[in-house]
Amino acid sequence: MNINERLPSAGSEALLDYGHGEFRVVRPGAFVRCAVTGAPIRLEDLRYWSVEWQEAYVSPEAVQLRVRRGGRP
């Protein structure tokens, strides 16, 4: 099992405000979902997001897919 396959710890989905280099928790929770794949991402594992689109991504590959589908994140 790799980092992208780990399930989030028990809890609800968080709501975040994505900023440049950091994010702010608006509604506490254990994870967010990747905007491309729908995969859960534990907050401590979250590394990729779009400030412009306010979306989280599970991997650089997911970011690339998003860019191809709808412009620049």
C-alpha positions in Angstrom: 0.0 0.0 0.0 1.4 3.4 -0.9 0.6 6.9 0.3 -2.2 7.3 -2.2 -3.9 4.1 -1.1 -4.0 4.8 2.6 -7.5 5.3 3.9 -8.1 8.4 6.0 -8.5 7.9 9.7 -12.1 7.7 10.9 -13.8 11.0 10.6 -15.7 13.3 8.3 -14.6 15.2 5.2 -13.0 18.5 5.9 -13.6 21.8 4.2 -10.5 23.8 3.4 -9.6 27.3 2.1 -6.5 26.8 -0.1 -3.9 29.5 0.0 -0.4 29.9 -1.4 1.7 27.4 0.4 -0.8 26.7 3.1 -4.4 25.9 3.7 -6.9 26.9 6.4 -9.4 24.5 7.9 -12.9 25.9 7.5 -14.7 22.8 8.7 -12.7 20.2 10.6 -12.4 16.7 9.3 -10.0 13.9 8.7 -9.7 14.2 4.9 -10.6 16.0 1.7 -11.3 14.4 -1.7 -9.2 14.7 -4.9 -11.1 16.9 -7.4 -10.0 14.6 -10.2 -10.1 11.1 -8.9 -12.4 11.4 -5.9 -9.8 9.6 -3.8 -9.7 10.6 -0.1 -6.6 12.5 1.0 -5.7 12.7 4.7 -4.9 16.3 5.6 -1.4 15.3 6.8 -0.8 13.9 3.3 -2.2 16.8 1.3 0.5 18.3 -0.9 -1.2 19.5 -4.1 -4.0 22.0 -4.5 -5.2 24.9 -6.6 -5.7 28.3 -5.0 -7.6 29.5 -8.0 -10.0 26.6 -8.2 -10.0 25.8 -4.5 -9.5 22.1 -5.2 -7.2 19.3 -3.8 -5.3 16.8 -5.8 -4.0 13.4 -4.8 -0.8 13.6 -7.0 1.0 15.6 -9.6 -0.6 13.3 -12.2 -4.0 14.3 -11.0 -3.0 18.0 -11.4 -1.9 17.3 -15.0 -5.2 15.6 -15.7 -7.1 18.6 -14.3 -5.0 21.0 -16.4 -5.8 19.0 -19.6 -9.5 18.9 -18.8 -10.1 22.5 -17.9 -7.2 24.9 -18.1 -4.6 25.9 -15.7 -5.2 25.3 -11.9 
